[in-house]
């Protein structure tokens, strides 16, 4: 085997060894998220909120997926922790499992998992089952997702199906919060003493906020659908 082939195999081995222990947790995340979306849509239908059939273009979903993977990875990068570099992008993308309602299934409430009570629920599940790092990674990943998603969200479902816009200042706060949560998830004194990491985080957050201000969040992908 060539040196390049050995390095590639070693790299994939490290990725695989990092990912495997988290597969059950990611499976539970997906199940809880899908169950939440299902219950919210059933509750909305019971209250005579009309169903809307699938309408989102596949190409929009594909670009949106890379957007969430990329932003989750960028905000976790200053932590230099393989667990966070894996969990942050995957969980950020995983929140969109509720896009099955709208992409494949009829929906009463678009993006039902994009809600504060769901964030609280899934973070508590992560904390009780896996501990502090995955709990903070989960909360940070969802904050990242909301920050760059754009549009409006049913933030208080299932209490109310009303939707609230997510302005630029809220996106900026959510990005800063997400990055801080990733760094605070680090063990021991690393979370506070790595000044380089906090400086890098400030640069990344600033760049993302400027991008959102100039180009806009990913909501523009769905305006034509």
Order of alpha helices (4+ residues) and beta strands (2+ residues): alpha-alpha-alpha-alpha-alpha-alpha-alpha-beta-beta-alpha-alpha-alpha
